[in-house]
Amino acid sequence: MKATELRELGADELGAKERDLIDQLFRMRIQKSMGHLEAPDKMRTVRRDLARIKTVLRQKRAD
């Protein structure tokens, strides 16, 4: 997900995406601890997407 795409979304949509990614990351951490995580590189992508969303949300709130 690119930052330009995220900037086009509203704050409500970004908040929903943020909650989804937090939940997804939580489930991935549990799978990793149990040794059942199929794609460990996906965790990195989810963390970075979450950081992008948080950054865009802060920028929107500052404006």
C-alpha positions as CSV (number, residue, x, y, z in Angstrom):
1,M,0.0,0.0,0.0
2,K,1.5,3.3,-1.0
3,A,1.3,6.5,1.0
4,T,-0.3,8.4,-1.9
5,E,-3.2,5.8,-1.9
6,L,-3.6,6.2,1.9
7,R,-3.7,10.0,1.7
8,E,-6.8,9.7,-0.5
9,L,-8.7,7.8,2.2
10,G,-10.7,9.3,5.0
11,A,-9.7,9.2,8.6
12,D,-12.4,6.6,9.3
13,E,-11.2,4.3,6.6
14,L,-7.6,4.7,7.8
15,G,-8.6,3.9,11.3
16,A,-10.4,0.7,10.1
17,K,-7.3,-0.4,8.1
18,E,-5.1,0.3,11.1
19,R,-7.2,-1.9,13.4
20,D,-7.2,-4.6,10.7
21,L,-3.5,-4.6,10.4
22,I,-2.9,-4.6,14.2
23,D,-5.2,-7.6,14.4
24,Q,-3.4,-9.3,11.5
25,L,0.0,-8.6,13.0
26,F,-1.2,-10.1,16.3
27,R,-2.3,-13.3,14.7
28,M,1.0,-13.5,12.7
29,R,3.0,-13.2,15.9
30,I,1.0,-16.0,17.5
31,Q,1.6,-18.2,14.4
32,K,5.3,-17.4,14.5
33,S,5.6,-18.4,18.1
34,M,3.9,-21.7,17.4
35,G,6.0,-22.3,14.3
36,H,3.1,-22.2,11.9
37,L,3.8,-18.9,10.1
38,E,3.9,-19.6,6.3
39,A,5.3,-16.3,5.1
40,P,7.6,-14.6,7.7
41,D,8.3,-11.8,5.2
42,K,4.7,-10.8,5.2
43,M,5.2,-9.6,8.8
44,R,7.6,-7.0,7.6
45,T,5.1,-5.7,5.0
46,V,2.3,-5.5,7.5
47,R,4.5,-3.6,10.0
48,R,5.5,-1.1,7.3
49,D,1.9,-0.6,6.1
50,L,0.9,0.0,9.7
51,A,3.6,2.6,10.1
52,R,2.5,4.3,6.8
53,I,-1.1,4.4,8.0
54,K,-0.2,5.9,11.4
55,T,2.0,8.5,9.7
56,V,-0.8,9.6,7.3
57,L,-3.3,9.6,10.2
58,R,-1.0,11.9,12.2
59,Q,-0.6,14.2,9.2
60,K,-4.3,14.4,8.7
61,R,-4.9,15.2,12.4
62,A,-2.2,17.9,12.3
63,D,-3.9,19.7,9.4
